[in-house]
């Protein structure tokens, strides 16, 4: 399963509006291996960050570029 498909699978678990933060938390709950990868990548960042923040930022970035335009309001 591709990463964007995993994001959508996590989003599908919600019945109502959700924040990006809540979406990211559900994503890492469903796909803990992705959190492990993001934590490793976060260690290499200049600014202090976490894997969860990195995932939320990636989701937010995809929203901003229209990556989920057919799936979200």
N, C-alpha and C positions, 0 to 999 in steps of 0.2 A: 504494500500500500504506500502510495506517495505521501509526502508530508502534508500537502494541501488537502488530501483526502482524509487524513487523520484529523486535521483541524475541523473539517466539516463533520466528521463522525462525533467529535466532542460537542460541537454546536448543536447537533441533532438531539442531544440529551435534554436540552432545555425546552420548555413549553412556552416561555414568555421571553420578554426582553432580558438581555444579559449584558453585563459590562465586559470589556476586553479582559480585565483582570479575572473575573469569574470564569470566563471561557478558557483562559490560560490555565487556571487551577484545575479545571475539569480535564483539560488536555493532558496535563502531567499525571493526573490520577489514572487516566486511561492508558497512557503511554509513558510509563516511568523511564523507559530506556531513552526517550527523547530528552527528558530532563537531565539524565546523566551526561548525554552529549553536550547539551547546552551549558551545563555547569563547567565542563572542561573548556568549552569555548569562552565562557565568561571569565575564567581565570587568566586568559590571555589578553583581556581588554585593559586598556590604560586606566579607565575609570572603574571604580569599584562597582560591581554589579553581581547579579545572581543569574542562574539559569532560568528561573521563572520570569525574571524581568526581561531577559533576552527573548523568551518565547512570546511574552505579551507584546514586546516591541515588534516582533516579526508578524504577529497577527495584525497589529495596528498598521504596520506598513502595507500589508496586503490589502487591508480595507482602504487605505488612502490611495492606493494605485488601482482600485477597482477589481481586485482579485476575487472578491466574494460578491460582486454586484448582483448576481442572480440568486444569492442565498440569504442576504441580509437586507434590512431596511435602514 
